[in-house]
């Protein structure tokens, strides 16, 4: 399953806001330098969904496409 994510780095607290079944806004404490925000994003989504996740598109953008792997 693919989801579409908008990332808000450097937020005061981390949270996942579900817009609909395919769209989410993710608030992260991490800064967007050297991939730190992307790593934090994948960790929070793995915890949220309880499944492995892969960043498909948007490594340098705030808009990302994430693949959730059903095992």
SULMO-V50498 format. One record per residue. N is the residue number from 1. RES is the residue in one small letter. SS is DSSP state (hx for helix, st for strand, lp for the rest). OMEGA is omega as a letter, one per 20 degrees, with the letter a starting at -180 (* if undefined). BURIAL is I if it has 24 or more other C-alpha atoms within 12 Angstrom, else O. Layout:
N_RES_SS_OMEGA_BURIAL, N_RES_SS_OMEGA_BURIAL
This chain:
1_x_lp_r_O, 2_x_st_r_O, 3_x_st_r_I, 4_x_st_a_I, 5_x_st_r_I, 6_x_st_a_I, 7_x_st_r_I, 8_x_st_a_I, 9_x_lp_r_I, 10_x_lp_r_O, 11_x_lp_a_O, 12_x_lp_r_O, 13_x_lp_a_O, 14_x_lp_r_O, 15_x_st_r_I, 16_x_st_r_I, 17_x_st_a_O, 18_x_st_r_O, 19_x_lp_r_O, 20_x_lp_a_O, 21_x_lp_a_O, 22_x_lp_a_O, 23_x_st_a_O, 24_x_st_r_I, 25_x_st_a_I, 26_x_st_r_I, 27_x_st_a_I, 28_x_lp_r_I, 29_x_lp_a_O, 30_x_lp_r_I, 31_x_lp_r_O, 32_x_lp_r_O, 33_x_lp_r_O, 34_x_lp_r_O, 35_x_lp_a_O, 36_x_hx_r_O, 37_x_hx_r_I, 38_x_hx_r_I, 39_x_hx_r_I, 40_x_hx_r_I, 41_x_hx_a_I, 42_x_hx_r_I, 43_x_hx_a_I, 44_x_hx_r_I, 45_x_hx_r_I, 46_x_hx_r_O, 47_x_hx_a_O, 48_x_hx_a_O, 49_x_hx_a_O, 50_x_lp_a_O, 51_x_lp_r_O, 52_x_st_a_O, 53_x_st_r_I, 54_x_st_r_I, 55_x_st_a_I, 56_x_st_a_O, 57_x_st_r_O, 58_x_lp_a_O, 59_x_lp_a_I, 60_x_lp_a_O, 61_x_lp_r_O, 62_x_lp_r_I, 63_x_st_a_I, 64_x_st_r_I, 65_x_st_a_I, 66_x_st_r_I, 67_x_st_r_O, 68_x_st_a_I, 69_x_st_r_O, 70_x_lp_a_O, 71_x_lp_*_O
